[in-house]
Amino acid sequence: MNQNHADSDEIFGAFRLGSMALALPMSVLREVVPFTSLQQLPTAAPWVLGGLDLRGVLVPVMDLSALLGHTGQGDHRQCVVIVAYDGHLAGLVATAVDCLFSAPIQNLNVFHGSDPVGRVARGSLQNPVSGKLLTVLCAQALMALPELPAVSDPEPHRQSHALSQEHASAEEHHRMPLLLMRSQGLLFAVNPEEIETTMPRAKLENKDVCNGHYKGNAVYREREIPAISLTEYLNIGADKTTSKAALGDRAQPAFVLRFGQSAMAVLIDEILDIVHVNPGHLIDLPQVHALQTNVLRQTIATQSIYPEQANDEHFYVIHPPGLVTDPRLKSLAELVHEAESAKDTSRESANQQDSLQRLEMDQRVIVFDMNGDHAIPISEIAEVLPYRGVKEAFPRNNPFRGIMTHRNRAIPVVDLAQQLGLPRQNLNTSSNVLVVHLENQPIGLAVGCLRSIEQAKWSPEVPVLGAARHAREGVTRHTQKLAEVLVGNERKMLEVISARDEAQRFAASNLAGGAGQPPTAPVLQQNLDCPQTADA
């Protein structure tokens, strides 16, 4: 680094390798790519894993764990950080890329090593934002390691001018970083300082109740967080109808946003590069509703990033606060966070009454299709399970559809519409079962597909007049509860059904004195949980 700027802040890229928290100056970081199969290189060094084909250049890839003598199974090899220094390239395997941060270079606590391996660690530095202490690596020492077959850099012009040129102008020193990515044929960019981290491979779980842009949950730091498709959320892109099966067959890259105590993964197709650009090259987008300019506020031409590429393409620049402040996304992130928190609580104590009382104060509802849109308060539902086509061995005039097994429990499944005196539903694999936990017996209420989870504005109960009072078999209704719910972009008044009342009504007339389960039967988990398994 130029000594004239020794007292100024320097930008670092933080990444993890197993339990090691590492960092490198952005002046030597070229890009981050997924860890793929490597080609053998003519070197005896066990810490050189092989060569990575990077656009026709065979880049040697190092494993610092092996260099330092740490043993492991290689499960930490998730991505490769490409280092560019003094006209040469090399790669470092990493578990994940965490973030970019700025810190005064004078705060670096310098290490003094005498051997080539010891000089790889330049010193320790604290991230001022997170407070985490990281080991800063020395690119010069990395490239000088014995037996490292470093390759010449075929694109030296891509080195960051703002941090590497001896006589850079003041404007260059205010360049902003951009993480470049591609999704559904479109190019996007985001300031990596505005996101929490990236995930090279976000494997989706619990996709059975996903809907629209919500694609399921990804495991992040040993907890599940919701994952959404960027292009489907924005309603743009060449193909916005990627099937659940296709998503389940492959792990996708993603970047993670923080929603207070919760988090969310935003799925993309490919991470392309990390570059530095002049903020003056960003162009404001016109206020067109289809562009969702609360999230996509600006664009930047490809030629402003890569001057040698003369084309008309551009990158949409993502504004993360527009995503984080979306009430729908906040609600989804908080819901999954509450489910995960409830799991943690259940592991520590069998008493979940405090969690249940907190949920009962919630004003969120599950909106679902049941011969029309209806709603049920979240607080009344213990779990949501996929409907696996219960074999219908009972007369069609009986709302009892059959039995499904889940967590070593036999759950009777009731057609909720038929239970209410409405037409029998045509249930299929896209339908769901809402599980209500009575004293000793769970009851499953079968409904059509789930629409969404929404915040509801409650209204007083209104009178039911005329023939509607007796429209439901066995029930005389004098009032009904309605709620104002935003479904998509349309605000609707939906009838709110008491799942607990209907489950109790079915149990009273169909279960033999509630003797189906002994008093010591285990209590169902009292939270809205994403399904694990359900066997018909």
C-alpha positions as CSV (number, residue, x, y, z in Angstrom):
1,M,0.0,0.0,0.0
2,N,1.2,3.5,-0.7
3,Q,2.8,5.0,2.4
4,N,1.2,8.3,1.7
5,H,-2.1,6.8,2.7
6,A,-0.8,4.6,5.6
7,D,-3.1,6.5,8.1
8,S,-6.3,6.2,6.0
9,D,-8.9,3.4,6.1
10,E,-8.3,0.3,4.0
11,I,-11.0,-2.0,2.6
12,F,-10.7,-5.7,3.5
13,G,-12.6,-8.7,2.4
14,A,-13.4,-11.1,5.2
15,F,-13.9,-14.9,4.7
16,R,-13.9,-18.1,6.8
17,L,-11.9,-21.3,6.4
18,G,-13.3,-23.7,8.9
19,S,-12.9,-22.1,12.3
20,M,-10.4,-19.5,11.1
21,A,-11.6,-15.9,10.4
22,L,-9.4,-14.4,7.7
23,A,-9.2,-11.3,5.7
24,L,-7.3,-9.9,2.7
25,P,-7.0,-6.3,1.4
26,M,-9.4,-5.6,-1.5
27,S,-6.4,-4.5,-3.5
28,V,-5.4,-8.1,-4.0
29,L,-8.9,-9.7,-4.1
30,R,-9.9,-10.5,-7.6
31,E,-13.1,-12.6,-7.3
32,V,-14.8,-15.5,-5.5
33,V,-15.9,-18.6,-7.5
34,P,-17.4,-22.0,-6.4
35,F,-15.1,-24.8,-5.5
36,T,-15.2,-27.3,-8.4
37,S,-13.1,-30.2,-9.6
38,L,-9.4,-29.3,-9.9
39,Q,-6.7,-30.5,-12.4
40,Q,-3.5,-32.0,-11.1
41,L,-0.5,-29.7,-11.1
42,P,3.2,-30.7,-11.2
43,T,4.0,-29.9,-7.5
44,A,4.7,-32.0,-4.5
45,A,3.3,-29.5,-2.0
46,P,0.4,-31.3,-0.3
47,W,-1.3,-27.9,0.4
48,V,-1.6,-27.2,-3.4
49,L,-4.8,-29.0,-4.2
50,G,-4.6,-28.5,-7.9
51,G,-5.5,-26.1,-10.7
52,L,-8.8,-24.3,-11.2
53,D,-9.9,-23.6,-14.7
54,L,-10.7,-19.9,-14.5
55,R,-11.9,-18.8,-18.0
56,G,-9.0,-20.7,-19.7
57,V,-6.4,-20.0,-17.0
58,L,-5.2,-22.8,-14.7
59,V,-5.0,-21.1,-11.3
60,P,-3.3,-23.0,-8.5
61,V,-5.5,-23.5,-5.4
62,M,-4.1,-23.6,-1.9
63,D,-5.6,-25.0,1.3
64,L,-4.2,-23.0,4.2
65,S,-5.5,-25.7,6.6
66,A,-3.2,-28.3,5.0
67,L,-0.4,-25.7,4.9
68,L,-0.7,-25.2,8.7
69,G,-0.9,-28.9,9.4
70,H,-4.6,-29.0,10.4
71,T,-6.4,-32.2,9.6
72,G,-9.9,-32.3,8.3
73,Q,-12.3,-33.9,5.9
74,G,-12.3,-31.2,3.3
75,D,-15.9,-30.2,4.0
76,H,-14.7,-26.6,4.5
77,R,-13.9,-26.4,0.8
78,Q,-17.0,-24.5,-0.5
79,C,-15.5,-21.7,-2.6
80,V,-12.2,-20.3,-3.9
81,V,-11.0,-16.7,-3.2
82,I,-8.8,-15.6,-6.2
83,V,-5.8,-13.5,-5.1
84,A,-4.0,-11.2,-7.6
85,Y,-0.6,-9.8,-6.6
86,D,2.5,-8.5,-8.5
87,G,1.1,-9.8,-11.8
88,H,0.3,-13.3,-10.6
89,L,-2.8,-15.3,-9.6
90,A,-3.5,-17.9,-6.9
91,G,-6.5,-19.3,-5.2
92,L,-7.4,-19.9,-1.5
93,V,-10.1,-22.4,-0.6
94,A,-12.7,-21.0,1.9
95,T,-15.8,-22.1,3.7
96,A,-17.7,-18.8,3.0
97,V,-17.2,-15.2,2.2
98,D,-18.5,-13.0,5.1
99,C,-18.4,-9.3,4.3
100,L,-16.3,-6.3,3.3
101,F,-15.3,-3.8,5.9
102,S,-13.1,-0.7,6.3
103,A,-10.6,-0.3,9.1
104,P,-7.6,2.0,9.8
105,I,-4.5,0.2,8.7
106,Q,-2.6,1.6,11.7
107,N,-4.9,-0.7,13.9
108,L,-3.3,-3.8,12.4
109,N,-1.4,-5.7,15.1
110,V,1.6,-7.0,13.1
111,F,2.9,-10.5,13.4
112,H,6.6,-11.1,13.1
113,G,7.3,-14.5,11.5
114,S,10.7,-15.7,10.4
115,D,9.8,-18.7,8.2
116,P,7.9,-18.5,4.9
117,V,4.8,-20.1,6.3
118,G,4.8,-17.8,9.4
119,R,5.0,-14.7,7.2
120,V,1.7,-15.6,5.5
121,A,-0.1,-14.1,8.5
122,R,0.4,-10.3,8.3
123,G,-1.3,-9.5,11.6
124,S,-4.6,-9.3,13.4
125,L,-7.3,-6.7,12.9
126,Q,-10.7,-6.0,14.3
127,N,-13.8,-5.4,12.2
128,P,-15.1,-2.1,13.6
129,V,-18.7,-3.1,12.7
130,S,-19.0,-6.7,14.0
131,G,-16.2,-6.4,16.6
132,K,-14.8,-9.7,15.3
133,L,-11.0,-10.2,15.3
134,L,-9.6,-11.5,12.0
135,T,-6.2,-12.7,10.8
136,V,-5.1,-10.5,7.8
137,L,-3.1,-12.5,5.3
138,C,0.0,-11.2,3.4
139,A,-0.4,-11.6,-0.4
140,Q,3.3,-11.2,-1.0
141,A,4.1,-14.0,1.4
142,L,1.4,-16.2,-0.1
143,M,2.9,-15.8,-3.6
144,A,6.4,-16.4,-2.2
145,L,5.6,-19.8,-0.7
146,P,8.0,-22.5,-1.9
147,E,6.6,-25.0,-4.5
148,L,3.6,-22.7,-5.3
149,P,3.3,-22.7,-9.2
150,A,1.7,-19.2,-9.4
151,V,0.3,-18.3,-12.8
152,S,0.7,-15.0,-14.6
153,D,-2.3,-12.7,-14.4
154,P,-3.8,-12.4,-17.9
155,E,-6.0,-9.5,-16.9
156,P,-3.8,-7.1,-14.9
157,H,-6.1,-4.2,-15.8
158,R,-8.7,-5.6,-13.4
159,Q,-6.5,-4.8,-10.4
160,S,-8.2,-2.2,-8.3
161,H,-6.8,1.2,-9.3
162,A,-8.2,2.8,-6.2
163,L,-6.0,0.7,-3.9
164,S,-3.0,-0.3,-6.0
165,Q,-1.8,2.5,-8.3
166,E,1.0,4.6,-6.8
167,H,-0.4,7.9,-8.1
168,A,-4.2,7.3,-8.0
169,S,-6.3,10.4,-8.0
170,A,-8.5,11.4,-5.0
171,E,-11.6,10.3,-7.0
172,E,-10.2,6.8,-7.4
173,H,-9.9,6.5,-3.6
174,H,-13.6,6.9,-3.2
175,R,-14.6,4.1,-5.5
176,M,-17.4,1.8,-4.2
177,P,-17.3,-2.0,-4.2
178,L,-19.9,-4.0,-6.1
179,L,-20.7,-7.7,-6.0
180,L,-21.8,-8.7,-9.5
181,M,-24.2,-11.5,-10.1
182,R,-26.5,-13.1,-12.7
183,S,-30.1,-14.4,-12.3
184,Q,-32.5,-15.6,-14.9
185,G,-30.5,-14.0,-17.7
186,L,-30.3,-10.6,-16.0
187,L,-27.3,-8.9,-14.5
188,F,-27.5,-7.5,-10.9
189,A,-25.0,-5.8,-8.6
190,V,-25.1,-5.0,-4.9
191,N,-22.7,-3.2,-2.5
192,P,-21.3,-6.1,-0.5
193,E,-21.1,-3.7,2.5
194,E,-24.9,-3.7,2.6
195,I,-25.3,-7.5,2.8
196,E,-24.4,-9.8,5.6
197,T,-22.6,-12.5,3.6
198,T,-22.8,-14.8,0.5
199,M,-23.7,-18.5,0.3
200,P,-21.9,-20.3,-2.5
201,R,-24.4,-23.2,-2.2
202,A,-27.7,-22.6,-0.5
203,K,-29.4,-26.0,-0.4
204,L,-33.1,-25.7,0.1
205,E,-35.1,-27.6,2.7
206,N,-38.8,-27.7,3.7
207,K,-40.1,-26.7,0.2
208,D,-43.5,-28.3,0.6
209,V,-45.3,-25.2,1.9
210,C,-43.4,-22.7,-0.2
211,N,-45.3,-20.3,-2.4
212,G,-44.5,-17.8,-5.1
213,H,-41.1,-16.2,-4.5
214,Y,-40.7,-18.1,-1.2
215,K,-38.7,-21.3,-2.2
216,G,-38.2,-22.9,1.2
217,N,-35.5,-22.7,3.9
218,A,-31.7,-22.6,3.7
219,V,-29.4,-23.6,6.6
220,Y,-27.3,-20.7,7.7
221,R,-25.1,-20.8,10.8
222,E,-26.9,-24.0,11.9
223,R,-30.4,-22.4,11.7
224,E,-33.0,-22.3,9.0
225,I,-33.7,-19.0,7.3
226,P,-36.3,-18.4,4.5
227,A,-35.0,-18.3,0.9
228,I,-36.6,-16.2,-1.8
229,S,-36.0,-16.0,-5.6
230,L,-34.7,-12.5,-6.5
231,T,-36.2,-12.5,-9.9
232,E,-39.6,-13.9,-8.9
233,Y,-39.8,-11.4,-6.1
234,L,-39.1,-8.6,-8.6
235,N,-41.4,-10.3,-11.1
236,I,-38.7,-10.0,-13.9
237,G,-36.4,-12.3,-15.7
238,A,-36.6,-14.8,-18.6
239,D,-38.0,-17.7,-16.6
240,K,-39.9,-17.0,-13.4
241,T,-41.5,-20.4,-13.1
242,T,-38.6,-22.6,-12.0
243,S,-40.2,-25.8,-10.6
244,K,-39.8,-26.9,-7.1
245,A,-38.3,-30.2,-8.3
246,A,-35.6,-28.3,-10.3
247,L,-34.8,-26.1,-7.2
248,G,-34.5,-29.2,-5.1
249,D,-32.0,-30.9,-7.4
250,R,-29.4,-28.1,-7.1
251,A,-27.9,-25.8,-4.6
252,Q,-28.0,-22.1,-5.6
253,P,-25.7,-19.2,-4.7
254,A,-27.4,-16.6,-2.5
255,F,-26.7,-13.5,-0.5
256,V,-27.9,-13.1,3.0
257,L,-29.8,-10.0,4.3
258,R,-30.3,-9.3,8.0
259,F,-33.8,-8.6,9.3
260,G,-33.1,-7.5,12.9
261,Q,-32.7,-10.8,14.8
262,S,-33.7,-12.8,11.7
263,A,-32.1,-13.3,8.3
264,M,-33.1,-14.2,4.7
265,A,-31.3,-15.8,1.8
266,V,-31.9,-14.2,-1.7
267,L,-31.3,-16.8,-4.4
268,I,-29.5,-16.0,-7.6
269,D,-27.9,-18.1,-10.4
270,E,-24.3,-17.1,-10.3
271,I,-21.9,-14.8,-8.5
272,L,-19.7,-13.2,-11.2
273,D,-17.1,-10.8,-9.7
274,I,-16.3,-8.2,-7.1
275,V,-15.2,-4.9,-8.6
276,H,-14.8,-1.2,-7.6
277,V,-16.5,1.5,-9.5
278,N,-16.9,5.2,-9.6
279,P,-20.2,6.1,-7.9
280,G,-20.7,8.8,-10.5
281,H,-21.2,6.0,-13.1
282,L,-24.4,4.9,-11.4
283,I,-27.6,6.0,-13.2
284,D,-30.9,6.5,-11.5
285,L,-33.7,4.4,-12.9
286,P,-37.0,6.0,-14.0
287,Q,-40.0,5.7,-11.6
288,V,-41.6,2.8,-13.4
289,H,-43.8,0.6,-11.1
290,A,-42.8,-2.6,-12.9
291,L,-39.1,-2.0,-11.9
292,Q,-39.9,-1.9,-8.2
293,T,-37.6,1.1,-7.8
294,N,-37.7,0.7,-4.0
295,V,-35.3,-2.2,-4.6
296,L,-33.8,-1.4,-8.0
297,R,-33.0,2.3,-7.8
298,Q,-30.0,2.5,-10.1
299,T,-28.2,0.8,-13.0
300,I,-24.6,0.8,-14.3
301,A,-23.4,0.1,-17.8
302,T,-21.1,-2.9,-18.2
303,Q,-18.6,-0.7,-20.0
304,S,-18.3,1.5,-16.9
305,I,-17.0,-1.6,-15.1
306,Y,-15.1,-3.3,-17.9
307,P,-14.0,-0.5,-20.3
308,E,-12.7,-3.1,-22.8
309,Q,-16.2,-4.6,-23.3
310,A,-18.1,-2.4,-25.7
311,N,-21.6,-3.7,-25.4
312,D,-25.0,-2.3,-24.4
313,E,-25.6,-4.5,-21.3
314,H,-26.1,-3.1,-17.8
315,F,-26.3,-4.2,-14.2
316,Y,-29.4,-3.5,-12.1
317,V,-28.1,-2.2,-8.7
318,I,-30.0,-3.7,-5.8
319,H,-30.9,-1.4,-2.8
320,P,-31.0,-3.9,0.1
321,P,-33.0,-1.5,2.5
322,G,-35.9,-1.8,0.0
323,L,-36.0,-5.6,0.6
324,V,-35.5,-5.4,4.4
325,T,-38.3,-2.9,4.9
326,D,-40.8,-4.9,2.8
327,P,-43.5,-6.0,5.4
328,R,-44.1,-9.3,3.6
329,L,-40.4,-10.3,3.8
330,K,-40.1,-9.0,7.4
331,S,-43.1,-11.2,8.3
332,L,-41.7,-14.2,6.6
333,A,-38.2,-13.8,8.1
334,E,-39.7,-13.3,11.6
335,L,-42.0,-16.3,11.2
336,V,-39.2,-18.7,10.4
337,H,-37.0,-17.1,13.1
338,E,-39.8,-17.7,15.7
339,A,-40.1,-21.3,14.5
340,E,-36.3,-21.8,14.9
341,S,-36.4,-20.1,18.3
342,A,-39.2,-22.4,19.4
343,K,-37.2,-25.4,18.4
344,D,-34.3,-24.2,20.5
345,T,-36.7,-23.6,23.4
346,S,-38.2,-27.1,23.1
347,R,-34.8,-28.7,23.3
348,E,-34.1,-26.9,26.6
349,S,-37.5,-27.4,28.2
350,A,-40.7,-29.3,27.6
351,N,-42.8,-26.3,28.8
352,Q,-43.7,-24.2,25.8
353,Q,-46.6,-22.3,27.3
354,D,-44.8,-18.9,27.2
355,S,-44.2,-19.3,23.5
356,L,-47.8,-20.3,22.8
357,Q,-49.1,-17.3,24.7
358,R,-46.9,-15.0,22.7
359,L,-48.2,-16.5,19.4
360,E,-51.8,-16.1,20.6
361,M,-51.2,-12.3,20.7
362,D,-50.2,-12.3,17.0
363,Q,-52.5,-10.9,14.4
364,R,-51.1,-12.8,11.5
365,V,-53.2,-15.3,9.6
366,I,-52.7,-18.1,7.2
367,V,-54.5,-17.4,4.0
368,F,-55.5,-20.5,2.0
369,D,-57.7,-21.7,-0.8
370,M,-60.8,-23.7,0.2
371,N,-63.3,-23.1,-2.5
372,G,-62.3,-19.5,-2.2
373,D,-59.9,-17.6,0.1
374,H,-60.2,-18.1,3.9
375,A,-58.0,-17.3,6.8
376,I,-57.1,-19.0,10.1
377,P,-55.1,-17.3,12.9
378,I,-51.5,-18.6,13.1
379,S,-51.8,-19.1,16.8
380,E,-54.3,-21.9,16.4
381,I,-52.1,-24.0,14.1
382,A,-49.4,-26.3,15.6
383,E,-47.9,-27.4,12.3
384,V,-48.5,-27.3,8.5
385,L,-48.0,-30.6,6.7
386,P,-48.2,-31.5,3.0
387,Y,-51.3,-33.5,2.0
388,R,-50.0,-36.8,0.7
389,G,-53.3,-38.1,-0.8
390,V,-54.9,-39.9,2.1
391,K,-56.6,-43.0,0.8
392,E,-60.3,-42.2,0.8
393,A,-61.9,-45.4,2.1
394,F,-64.9,-43.6,3.7
395,P,-68.2,-42.4,2.2
396,R,-68.0,-39.1,0.3
397,N,-70.7,-37.6,2.5
398,N,-68.3,-38.0,5.5
399,P,-65.8,-35.1,6.0
400,F,-63.3,-37.7,7.5
401,R,-60.8,-38.3,4.7
402,G,-58.5,-40.8,6.4
403,I,-55.4,-41.1,8.5
404,M,-51.8,-39.7,8.0
405,T,-48.9,-40.6,10.2
406,H,-46.4,-38.0,11.4
407,R,-43.8,-38.2,14.2
408,N,-45.1,-41.6,15.4
409,R,-48.6,-40.2,15.7
410,A,-51.7,-41.2,13.8
411,I,-53.6,-38.0,12.8
412,P,-57.2,-38.1,11.5
413,V,-57.6,-35.8,8.5
414,V,-60.8,-33.9,8.0
415,D,-62.0,-32.0,4.9
416,L,-62.4,-28.6,6.5
417,A,-64.7,-27.4,3.8
418,Q,-67.0,-30.4,4.2
419,Q,-66.9,-30.1,8.0
420,L,-68.2,-26.5,7.6
421,G,-71.0,-27.7,5.3
422,L,-69.3,-26.4,2.1
423,P,-68.7,-28.5,-1.1
424,R,-66.2,-31.3,-0.7
425,Q,-62.7,-30.3,-1.9
426,N,-60.7,-31.8,-4.7
427,L,-57.5,-32.3,-2.7
428,N,-54.2,-33.2,-4.3
429,T,-50.4,-33.1,-3.6
430,S,-50.4,-29.3,-3.6
431,S,-52.9,-29.2,-0.8
432,N,-52.0,-28.9,2.9
433,V,-53.0,-30.2,6.3
434,L,-53.3,-27.7,9.1
435,V,-52.6,-29.6,12.4
436,V,-54.5,-28.5,15.5
437,H,-53.4,-30.0,18.8
438,L,-56.3,-30.9,21.2
439,E,-55.6,-32.1,24.7
440,N,-54.3,-35.6,23.7
441,Q,-55.0,-35.9,20.0
442,P,-53.9,-33.9,17.0
443,I,-56.5,-33.2,14.3
444,G,-55.6,-32.4,10.7
445,L,-57.7,-30.0,8.7
446,A,-57.3,-30.5,5.0
447,V,-57.4,-27.4,2.8
448,G,-56.3,-26.3,-0.6
449,C,-52.9,-24.7,-1.3
450,L,-51.6,-22.1,1.1
451,R,-51.7,-18.5,-0.4
452,S,-49.5,-16.6,2.1
453,I,-49.0,-15.6,5.7
454,E,-50.3,-12.1,6.1
455,Q,-50.8,-9.4,8.8
456,A,-54.5,-9.0,9.4
457,K,-56.5,-6.0,10.5
458,W,-59.3,-7.4,12.7
459,S,-62.9,-6.2,12.6
460,P,-65.7,-6.9,15.1
461,E,-67.8,-9.9,14.6
462,V,-70.7,-9.2,12.2
463,P,-74.2,-10.8,12.2
464,V,-75.0,-13.7,9.9
465,L,-78.4,-13.1,8.4
466,G,-81.0,-15.2,6.6
467,A,-80.3,-18.7,5.2
468,A,-76.6,-18.3,5.8
469,R,-77.2,-18.9,9.5
470,H,-77.9,-22.6,8.7
471,A,-75.8,-23.0,5.6
472,R,-73.3,-25.1,7.5
473,E,-74.5,-28.6,8.6
474,G,-75.0,-28.9,12.3
475,V,-74.1,-25.3,13.1
476,T,-76.4,-22.3,13.7
477,R,-74.3,-19.2,13.3
478,H,-75.4,-15.8,14.5
479,T,-72.1,-13.9,14.0
480,Q,-68.9,-14.4,12.0
481,K,-65.5,-12.9,12.4
482,L,-63.9,-11.0,9.5
483,A,-60.4,-9.6,8.9
484,E,-59.0,-7.2,6.4
485,V,-56.1,-9.0,4.7
486,L,-53.8,-7.9,1.9
487,V,-53.7,-10.8,-0.5
488,G,-51.1,-10.1,-3.2
489,N,-51.9,-6.5,-4.2
490,E,-55.6,-6.7,-3.3
491,R,-57.1,-5.9,0.0
492,K,-59.8,-8.4,1.0
493,M,-62.3,-9.0,3.8
494,L,-61.9,-12.7,4.6
495,E,-63.9,-14.8,7.0
496,V,-61.6,-16.0,9.8
497,I,-62.3,-19.6,10.7
498,S,-61.5,-21.0,14.2
499,A,-59.5,-24.1,13.5
500,R,-59.6,-25.1,17.1
501,D,-63.4,-24.9,17.3
502,E,-63.8,-27.0,14.2
503,A,-61.3,-29.6,15.4
504,Q,-63.1,-29.8,18.8
505,R,-66.4,-30.2,17.0
506,F,-65.2,-33.0,14.9
507,A,-63.6,-34.7,17.9
508,A,-66.7,-34.5,20.0
509,S,-68.8,-36.3,17.3
510,N,-66.3,-38.7,15.9
511,L,-63.7,-39.6,18.5
512,A,-64.7,-42.2,21.1
513,G,-64.5,-40.2,24.3
514,G,-61.1,-38.8,23.4
515,A,-59.6,-42.2,24.2
516,G,-57.5,-42.3,21.0
517,Q,-54.3,-41.4,22.9
518,P,-53.2,-42.0,26.5
519,P,-52.8,-39.0,28.8
520,T,-49.0,-39.3,28.5
521,A,-49.0,-38.7,24.7
522,P,-46.3,-36.3,23.7
523,V,-47.4,-32.7,23.0
524,L,-47.1,-31.4,19.5
525,Q,-44.6,-28.6,18.9
526,Q,-46.5,-25.3,19.5
527,N,-45.2,-23.2,16.6
528,L,-45.8,-22.8,12.9
529,D,-43.2,-25.3,11.8
530,C,-42.1,-26.0,8.3
531,P,-42.8,-29.7,7.6
532,Q,-40.2,-32.4,7.9
533,T,-41.9,-35.6,6.7
534,A,-45.4,-36.8,6.4
535,D,-46.3,-40.3,5.4
536,A,-49.8,-41.2,4.1
